[in-house]
Amino acid sequence: MKEEINKNVVRKPRSFKVIKIFLGFLILIFLINFLFGRYMQVSGNGMTPNYLPGQFYLTNESISSLSEIKKEDVIIFNSHQTKNEDFLSRVIALPGEAIVIRGGQVLVNGLVLKEPYLAFNTMTRAGSFMLEGEEKILPENNYFVMGDNRTNSNDSRMFGFIIRSDIVSKLVFCYRYCNSVQDSPVPSEKIQTPVQPSPVETATNSASESE
């Protein structure tokens, strides 16, 4: 009897399980995006080599996420100096902290900042706002941000602190073109990574990715 029952069992192909997992993943992404964030595409070289032009990311816009901005967070913020475009940078210093750039290094509260996300031997130069050797203390609700590509990023060194109310969301994870530099044929919302000295590109906005 046991053998007859086993013969009648219909085994579903492995591909069917893979499809189910994939569909479940898509549904999860959709729900997370609907409740907390939006899809965005990186444009510009200010955050290379960690965030590449053409990559698609899910961002988190929830109040709980934005209520706690930490160092090393990669954030999307609105720049009023460039026609209300969205930009992508990394948080380097928090409200109340003292920051200074000296000899190619960043010091926060008197200590050299460890930056494992930077390329080897990266030197951080001062800018028109953050002068070499000049210490600045961040006011309440203000943040200091810089791109990972320090030689090709227009950031707080040039345009100053970022106000808390201008922070739009946090980057969560990459879901498309994650291992290569490749522009999508139909772009979704683009995050501008501030680039220096080339002109700022125009961001394209949409609520979801178009295939």
C-alpha positions as CSV (number, residue, x, y, z in Angstrom):
1,M,0.0,0.0,0.0
2,K,2.8,2.4,0.9
3,E,4.5,1.8,-2.5
4,E,1.2,2.6,-4.4
5,I,0.7,5.8,-2.5
6,N,4.3,6.9,-3.3
7,K,3.8,6.2,-6.9
8,N,0.8,8.5,-7.0
9,V,2.6,11.5,-5.4
10,V,3.1,14.3,-8.0
11,R,6.3,16.2,-7.4
12,K,6.3,19.8,-8.4
13,P,9.3,20.8,-10.5
14,R,12.1,22.8,-8.8
15,S,11.5,25.7,-11.2
16,F,8.0,26.1,-9.7
17,K,9.5,26.6,-6.2
18,V,11.9,29.2,-7.6
19,I,9.1,31.1,-9.3
20,K,7.1,31.1,-6.0
21,I,10.1,32.5,-4.1
22,F,10.7,35.1,-6.8
23,L,7.1,36.2,-6.8
24,G,7.1,36.4,-3.0
25,F,10.2,38.5,-3.1
26,L,8.6,40.9,-5.6
27,I,5.5,41.2,-3.5
28,L,7.6,41.9,-0.4
29,I,9.5,44.6,-2.3
30,F,6.3,46.2,-3.5
31,L,4.8,46.2,0.1
32,I,8.0,47.7,1.5
33,N,8.1,50.3,-1.2
34,F,4.4,51.2,-0.8
35,L,4.6,51.5,3.0
36,F,8.0,53.0,3.6
37,G,9.9,54.1,0.5
38,R,10.4,54.5,-3.2
39,Y,12.6,53.2,-6.0
40,M,15.5,55.5,-7.1
41,Q,18.3,55.3,-9.7
42,V,21.8,56.7,-9.1
43,S,23.1,59.2,-11.6
44,G,26.5,60.8,-11.3
45,N,29.9,59.7,-10.0
46,G,30.1,61.5,-6.6
47,M,29.6,58.2,-4.6
48,T,31.7,55.8,-6.7
49,P,33.0,53.2,-6.2
50,N,30.3,52.2,-3.7
51,Y,27.3,53.5,-5.6
52,L,27.5,53.4,-9.4
53,P,25.6,55.3,-12.1
54,G,22.6,53.4,-13.3
55,Q,22.1,51.3,-10.2
56,F,18.5,51.0,-8.8
57,Y,18.0,51.3,-5.0
58,L,15.1,51.0,-2.6
59,T,15.0,53.9,-0.1
60,N,13.3,54.2,3.3
61,E,11.2,57.3,3.9
62,S,9.5,56.1,7.1
63,I,9.4,58.6,10.0
64,S,11.1,56.1,12.3
65,S,14.0,55.7,9.9
66,L,14.5,59.4,9.4
67,S,14.1,60.2,13.1
68,E,17.5,58.6,13.7
69,I,20.2,59.8,11.3
70,K,23.6,58.2,12.0
71,K,27.1,58.6,10.8
72,E,27.9,56.7,7.6
73,D,24.2,56.7,6.7
74,V,23.7,57.2,2.9
75,I,20.9,59.7,2.6
76,I,18.9,61.4,-0.2
77,F,18.4,65.1,0.4
78,N,16.9,68.0,-1.4
79,S,19.2,70.8,-2.6
80,H,17.5,74.2,-2.8
81,Q,20.6,75.5,-4.5
82,T,20.1,73.4,-7.6
83,K,16.4,73.8,-8.4
84,N,15.1,71.4,-5.8
85,E,16.9,68.3,-7.1
86,D,17.5,65.2,-5.0
87,F,21.1,64.3,-4.1
88,L,22.9,61.3,-2.6
89,S,25.7,61.7,0.0
90,R,27.1,60.1,3.2
91,V,26.6,61.6,6.6
92,I,30.0,62.5,8.1
93,A,29.2,64.6,11.1
94,L,26.1,65.1,13.3
95,P,24.5,68.1,15.1
96,G,26.7,69.5,17.8
97,E,29.9,67.9,16.5
98,A,33.0,69.7,15.6
99,I,34.5,68.9,12.2
100,V,37.8,70.0,10.5
101,I,39.6,69.0,7.4
102,R,43.4,69.0,7.8
103,G,46.1,67.4,5.8
104,G,43.8,65.3,3.7
105,Q,42.0,63.8,6.7
106,V,38.7,64.5,8.4
107,L,38.6,65.1,12.1
108,V,35.4,64.9,14.1
109,N,35.5,66.1,17.8
110,G,39.3,66.2,17.5
111,L,39.7,62.5,16.4
112,V,40.6,61.3,12.9
113,L,37.5,59.8,11.3
114,K,37.8,56.2,10.3
115,E,36.3,55.9,6.8
116,P,36.5,52.2,5.6
117,Y,34.1,53.0,2.7
118,L,36.7,55.2,0.9
119,A,39.1,53.9,-1.7
120,F,42.7,53.3,-0.5
121,N,44.8,56.4,-0.1
122,T,41.9,58.8,-0.6
123,M,42.7,62.3,0.4
124,T,39.9,64.7,1.5
125,R,40.5,68.2,0.3
126,A,38.8,71.3,1.8
127,G,36.3,73.5,-0.1
128,S,34.8,76.9,-0.4
129,F,32.7,76.4,2.7
130,M,34.9,74.0,4.7
131,L,38.4,75.7,4.5
132,E,41.6,73.8,5.2
133,G,42.2,73.6,9.0
134,E,39.1,75.6,9.9
135,E,36.9,73.9,12.5
136,K,33.1,74.2,12.3
137,I,30.5,73.2,14.9
138,L,27.3,71.9,13.4
139,P,24.2,73.7,14.6
140,E,21.1,71.8,15.9
141,N,19.3,69.8,13.2
142,N,22.2,70.2,10.7
143,Y,24.4,67.5,9.1
144,F,27.7,67.5,7.3
145,V,27.7,65.2,4.2
146,M,30.3,64.2,1.6
147,G,30.5,61.9,-1.4
148,D,32.7,58.8,-1.3
149,N,34.4,60.0,-4.4
150,R,36.1,62.9,-2.6
151,T,37.9,64.2,-5.7
152,N,34.7,64.4,-7.8
153,S,32.0,65.3,-5.3
154,N,30.2,68.6,-4.7
155,D,29.1,68.3,-1.1
156,S,29.1,70.1,2.3
157,R,32.6,71.2,1.8
158,M,31.3,73.5,-0.9
159,F,27.6,74.2,-0.2
160,G,27.5,73.9,3.6
161,F,25.4,71.9,6.1
162,I,22.3,70.0,5.3
163,I,19.2,70.9,7.3
164,R,17.2,68.0,8.8
165,S,14.0,68.9,7.0
166,D,15.8,68.6,3.6
167,I,16.6,64.9,4.2
168,V,14.2,62.9,2.0
169,S,15.1,59.3,2.7
170,K,17.8,56.7,3.4
171,L,19.3,54.2,0.9
172,V,18.3,50.6,1.8
173,F,19.6,48.2,-0.8
174,C,20.4,47.8,-4.5
175,Y,18.0,45.6,-6.5
176,R,19.1,46.1,-10.1
177,Y,22.4,46.5,-12.0
178,C,24.2,46.0,-8.6
179,N,27.4,44.6,-9.9
180,S,28.0,46.8,-13.0
181,V,27.8,50.3,-14.3
182,Q,24.9,50.1,-16.6
183,D,22.2,52.7,-17.4
184,S,18.6,51.4,-17.6
185,P,16.9,52.1,-21.0
186,V,13.9,53.5,-19.1
187,P,15.1,55.4,-16.1
188,S,13.2,55.5,-12.8
189,E,13.7,58.3,-10.3
190,K,17.3,59.4,-10.4
191,I,19.4,60.3,-7.4
192,Q,21.9,62.9,-8.2
193,T,25.3,62.2,-6.7
194,P,26.8,65.7,-6.5
195,V,29.7,66.0,-9.0
196,Q,32.5,68.6,-9.0
197,P,33.3,70.5,-11.2
198,S,30.9,69.3,-14.0
199,P,27.4,70.8,-14.2
200,V,24.6,69.3,-12.1
201,E,22.4,66.9,-14.1
202,T,18.6,67.1,-14.0
203,A,16.9,64.4,-11.9
204,T,13.9,62.5,-13.3
205,N,11.2,61.6,-10.8
206,S,8.6,58.7,-10.7
207,A,7.0,56.7,-8.0
208,S,8.1,53.3,-9.4
209,E,10.4,51.7,-11.9
210,S,9.2,51.4,-15.5
211,E,10.3,48.4,-17.5
